[in-house]
Every structure is written in structure tokens, then in C-alpha cells.
Amino acid sequence: MKKFLFFLVVLFGLNNVFAQELIVDSGVVLKKGVYRTFDEFKYNSPSLDFPSGIDTVSLKYGFIGNRDRLTYYDIGRNIGELKANQMFGFCDGESVYFNVDYSKYSKMNFVKVGYLGRYCYFKHSKPFKPSIVAAGVAGGLVGGLIVGAAGQPAGECVLDINNGVSYSISKSKLKSLFPEDESLEKDIKYLIGVNPDLKDLVVKYSKIYDYEIVRDILDDNADLDQLIYRKSIDSTLADYEYRMKRYQSSPMFYEIKIVKNYYGNEQLKVFGVWAKHEKGNNADYPYDIGTWYHFHKNGQLKEEVNYNLLGKKNGRNIEYDDQGKLIHELMYADGELVE
């Protein structure tokens, strides 16, 4: 009974963060309101009421002789107890707006999103250093979008619906976002000749890669044995780390900790995941779970090890020398060597 009540508290406290509906789903009805966090945006679950009106300002950007205008939006200094520089974004029921300027002193913080999909498209003219959106965590902390390249107008930007990372996009950046598609190069050459904007390419290839959208839902029927390992969708360790940290909000996990150890030269030495969870034999014991990586001092991968929920080797165990040459590849099942 106690466990069931805890589940209900967590469920309502998350404000449907782990609901089935994603804001990028086909036919989704956009919910009007203010997003505190990236997760509230991703799951179409604004937690604050939408204010009465929106103020706008039109600003010029770009180089002299080739200037364009962008409209920035504002919904007031405070929404309830939340200041403007603490809001992730908002929705007026028809469009979505991101907070691209988390300055305390800036009022016109928001830009309209031109496309919702695998990569959400928007324009922003101010120069910022690239950064990761800090997804909301316990205690009310929220993150914001900081995009672009220092000293340069960002222009076209995208936000990754999987992990909240935002990028100032270019032809080369598109190739890194969609590396497996050979037709992209031809499309880039054609489009640049007729339209300088990259939005059409973002839309086209975001639709092609819809299957890569992370939709893991943690409930009592979730197969944790399959969810804890790094997947192809986790294109970087940062992606994997973000996905695992999200599971901290589920009552199935009591605690999740990302393990990172470094060499003296600040090169990553070990990356892994510790977790206390309901399927463990001891609720207070942190098990090594999921995919762990060990690196040589020169940055080369030394070993990849996979652990099940009880910290036993399960799946591939691969070892390399410091030049990247394969030493051996072993297969384990519940701690037993099988191949």
C-alpha cells in the first residue's frame, strides 16, 4: 500500500512528464500554458497557466545589406512565482515559443518555433556559446536554451527533442545530425541554390528519422533489463547520461548516479551508472548497471562492459589496446561467460 501511495505522489508530482503523448506526435493538440522545464515541453504538459497577452518586438539581424527581421516575444516578468528568465517556454494553444535568452535583464526572451519534430526548428539572432538545455530536476531547477556561436549571428537553430540539446545549424551540422543519409548532400546542394534557409531540410530529415525519437515510458510493466543499456539512439555519452538520469523520477528507481572518473590530464577514465532500485536484493546497495566504458589515458576506448540490474556482466565485454585494436570480445549471460 505504501509503495502504491508513493507511486501516486510521484505520478502527480511529475505533472504527466512521463505521459504517452509527445508534443511532436502526429495530431497532438497543443496544450496552452507555460513550461517550467524541457520535459514539460517534450511531453506537452505545461504546468503553469498562460497569461492574458503576449508583447512583441521586431529586431534586425544579419550583415549590412543582407539584413532580416526576427520577432521576439514576452509574456511578463513573472508567471506565478516563476520569473521570465526561469521559464523554458510557453504555448498559446497554436504555437510554441522557446526561451533563448536567460539574461536577468532581458525582457523579450522568446522566439516562435517554426517546426516541431525530431529536431525542432527556430531562428535566433543573438550570439551565444553552444550549450545543453538543463532539463528540470527535483527542487524546481530549470534550464534554458543557449544557442549559436560566440561572436556570430546564430540565425537558424534546432533543438533535439530527445535530450534538449540545441544547435546553431549549418550545412556541415546537418550532415552530423543525419550522418547515415547519402541523399542529404544532394539535397543541400539543390536547396542552397533556390532557398538559403535550411528549414526544409530539417523538416524532411526529421520526419525520416522520427523512429529515433526516445519514447521510453517507465511504469510497473517497464522492462528495465532492456532500458538500462546504451542504445543506438544514445548517439553520445551525454545522450545516454541524460536518458538514465530521467529514470530517477520513476518510483522503480530509488537512486541513480552517473560515475565519471578522470586522469590527471582531465581525460575521461571511467563512465558508468550506479543505481538503487526496487528489483535489487538490497534496496540500499548501489549496483553497477547498464553500459560502462573504460578509457586509455590517450582517450582511446579501453573496455566496454555491460551489467544487468544486479551488477552481473551481461552481454558484450569488449577490450581494446591503446591504439584502438581489438584485443578480445566476450559474451556474458547473468555473470557467466558463454562465448
N, C-alpha and C positions, 0 to 999 in steps of 0.2 A: 504493500500500500504506500509506504514511504517513497519507494522508487517511482511509483506511478505519479504521486503528487509532485515530486521533483521534476519529472518529465513535463508535466503541465506547466509548471512555473517557467521552466526554460523555454518551452514552446511559445508561450505568450510573450515572454520577455524578448524573444528574438523578433517579434513582430512579423512573423511569417518569412523570415530571412531564408529558411530552407523550404519554402513552398515550392510546388512543382513549377509554377508559372515563371518564366523568364521574360524580361522586358523585350527581348529580341524575338520571342516566339511569334510565329505567323498568326495574325488575327488577334493578338493580345490587345486588350483595352487599357490604354494608359491611365493609371490612377493619379488623380490630381493631388498635389501636396509637395512637401519639402523633404529631400533626402538628407539624413544626417551623415550617411556613410555610403561607400561604394556598394556594399551588399544590399542596402535598401534600394539603390538604383537598379542593380542587376536583377533583383527579384521583384521589381515593380511594386515595392512596398514602402512608400513614403510614410514616415512616422509623425510628421507634423502637418497641420492644416495649411493650405495655400492661402496667402494673404489676399487682400482685396484687389491689388493692382500691380502693374509692372512699369517701371520707368525705363527709358531707353536713351542711348546716346550713340551717334554715328561718328566713327573715327576713321581718318585716313591712314593708310599704311602702304608700305612698299617704297620703291625708289622714285625719285622725282622723274616725271614724265611717264611713269608706269604705276600710278597710284590707284588703289582701290579703296572701298569703304567697308568697314565691318560695324555691325550693330552690337553694342554691349547692353546688358540688362541688369536691373536691380530690383529687389523686392523688399528693400528696407534694411535698416541697420540690425534689427533684431526680429527674430521669429520665435515667439515664446521666450525661453531662456537662452536661445542659441543666437550668437552673433553672426553676421553675414560671413565673416571670414572663417567660421567654423562649419558652414554648410557645404555639403558635397555638391548639391544641385537642387533643382526643383522641376516640377512638371505642371503645366497649366491645363492638362487634360487633352491637349492636342500636340504639344511639342515638349521636348526635354531640353534642359539647359544645364551646362556644367559650370562649376566654379573654377575659373582658370587663373584667378589672382587672389591668393590668400594673404594679401597685404592687409594689415590692420586699418590702414588709412584709405584704401581704395574703396569706392562705393559701387562702381559699375563692374561687378566681378564676373558676370555670367555671359556665356555665349550659347547660341542655339545650336543644337546637334542636327546636322544635316542628314544623317543616316544612322539607324540603329541596326547592328548586325554583329558578326564575328569581330569586326573592327568598326567601332563607332566613329563616324567622320564628323569633324567640326573644323572651323577656322579660328585662328587666334593670332593676333599680330605682335604681341609683346614678346621681347626676348627673355627667355628663362633657360636655366640649365635643365637637362633631362632629369627626370626623377620618377619614382614609383609612387603611385597613389597609395597612401596608407589606409588600408581598409579598417573600418571601425572595429574596435576591440572593447573588451569589458572596461567599464569605468567611464564610458562616454567619449573616449578619444576618437576623433575623426580625421580623415586625411583629405588632401585636395589635389587638384591637377596642376602640375608644373611642367610645362612642355616647351619644346623649342630648343634652340641652340644659342648659347650666350653671345650677344652682340649681333644677332641676325634676326630678321623678322621670321616668325615661325610659319606663318601662312597656313598651309594645310596640315592637319593633325588627325591622329586616330587614337582611340582608346581600346585596349584589348579587353573584351567582355569576360575573358577567363580570369584575369588576375588584376585588372585595374591599371596596368602599365600604359602610359601614354607616350606617343612618339610624334615628333615633327617628321612628316613623311616626305620622301623624295623618290626618284626612280630607283636608286640603289636600295633604299629602305624597303620599298615594296618587294624587291627581289629577295630580301632577307625574311620578310613576313610570309611570302609564299614561295619557298625555295624549291618545291617539287614540281612546279608547273612550268613546262617548257614554252607554253604559248604566251606567257606573260611578257617576254622580251618583244615579241612581235606586236602585242597589244600596246606596249609602251611606245614603241616607235610610231605606230599609227596614230595613237591618241594625241601624242605631243604635237603632231603635225596639224591637228584640227582643233584641239582644245587643250590649253595649258593646264587646266585643273586635272587632278588625279582622282577626283571623287568617283568617276565612272568605273575606274579600275578597282578601287577599294570596294565598291558595291558588288561588282561582278565576282571578284575572287573571295569576298567574304561569304557570298552565297554558296560558292563552290565548296568552301571549307566549313560550312555550317556543322558538319558532323564532328568537328573538333571542339565544339563548344562544351565546356565542362558542365555536366548536369548531375553530378553525384548528389544524391539525397541520403542523408543519414536518418534512418528510423530503426525500429526494432527488428526489421527484416533485412537490414543492410548487410551485405556480405563483406565484413571488414577484412577478411583474408584476401579479398581481391582488391580492395580500395587502398590498402596501405603501401603498395609497391609503386615505384615510379612508373608512369605510363608514357606512351608516345606523346600524349597531349602535354606532358610536362617537358616542354622543349628546353627549358633551362632549370638549373637547381633552384633558382628563385621561384619559378612556377611550381615546382614540387613542394618547396617550403611553404608557399602561400596556401596551397591546397590542404596540406596537412594541418596547418595552423587553424584553418577554418573548422576542422573537425573538433577543435577544443570546445566549441559551442554545443556539441551534442552530449546528452547525458550518458552516451555509451562510452565516452572517454572522460576520465577524471582529471587527467593532466597530459599535455603534450609538450615536449621540449625539443627544440632543434639543437643538435650538438654540432658545434664548429670549433675545431682546434687549428692553430696556425703555427707555422715555422717562425723562426726568428726574423726571416725576411718578409714576413706577413703573407707568405704564400699559404693557401688553404692546405691543411694536412689531413683533416678528417671532417666529413659531413655525414650526419646521421640523424635518426629520430628516436627519442625515448618516449615511452607512453605508459601511463597507468590507465587501465580500462576494465570494464565490467567482465570481460572474458578471461581475465588473468586469474591465476590461482591465488594471488595475493594482491589485494587492491592497493596496497601501499608500495608495491615493488615496481620500479620503472624498467620495463622491458625494452631491449633493443628491437625495434620493429622496422619493417619496410626495407628500403634500399639504402645501403651505406656505401660511401666512397672514401677510399684512402688514396692520397696523392704523394708522389715523389716530391722532393724539395724543388725540383726544376719545373713543377707544375703538371708533369705527365701523370695520367691516371695510374695508380699502383694496383688497386684492387677494388672490385665491385662485389659486395656481399648482400644477399637478400635474406631477411629474417621474417619468420612468421610472427603471429601475435604473442607467442610465448618465448620469443627470443631465440628460437632454434633456426639454424640455417635451412632455407627452403627455396629451391630454385637455383639460379646460376650463381656460381662463385668464380669470378674471372680474375686472373693476376697477370700484370704486365711488368716488363723491366722499365728502366728509366728512359728508354728510347721509344717506348710505345710498342715494343714487340711482345706478342702473346707468349706467356710462359706456360700457363695451363688454364683449362676451363673445366670445372667440375659441376655436377648437378647433385643437389641435396633434396631430400623429402623429409620434413619434420625432424631435421637434425641428423639424418642418416645419409651417408654417401651412397648414391645409386648409380653414378656414372662418372 
